[in-house]
Amino acid sequence: MRQSDLDDLKDVASRQELLAGISRVGESLGFGIATIAFRQGRFDASPVFTSVTSAPPIWVERAGDRELQKIDPVFHRLNTSLEPFFYDADFYARNDAGPLWELAAPHGFVNGVSASLCLGPDRLLFWGFDSDEPLPRDEARRMRMLSDNMLVGVMACAAAIRVLSVPAPVLTDRQLEVLRLVRAGKSSWVISTLMSISEETVNFHIKRIRAILGVSLRHQAVTKAEELGLLD
């Protein structure tokens, strides 16, 4: 792995540059597929994932399936542990997910190395490299590969956040006031009385809040706003 490739990761200004940089590093480590992703929100709720990857488009579409993510042991470990790790057919089998490995293997996800970094409450950066080539067996080489993989994340961290972050939704003071009362269990009629506005206006505010937060129900709006820190 070249120092110049790592240095380049710090200065990327777009998703295309980030993908090109992470792919170069992956190739220097002997991997054909590179992925780096940023999670905003709690893993067990409705987080927002943004990523760049050199994976085949057909697999990218499948991998975005939330139900598939829930049963993928690699995805689960990335979101619950910060230790770098290798994965292969045996890793999936040990986690009762052998059929999932068989589904991914034809797309190049045979063996891989991955890791994640916690960047504060409900924010996580994770990345990995995949190949259909065997992983090294020599313990010294394996430890070096894990160390190199962690270094990639550290060097790419600031730039990845910059180009992958999704701006938090913005609610007006009035909308936040309504949402806090919804969180307190107040009905639209009670909220209208407390705020000295019509019930129709309250429902209009709630409709706009749901649209801004991308949810269907008022309790989902409260949960999403809490995840994003809007009600702190």
Beta strands, then each sheet from edge to edge (+ up, - down):
strand 1: 33-40
strand 2: 48-53
strand 3: 85-87
strand 4: 111-118
strand 5: 123-131
sheet 1: 2+ 1- 5+ 4- 3+
end
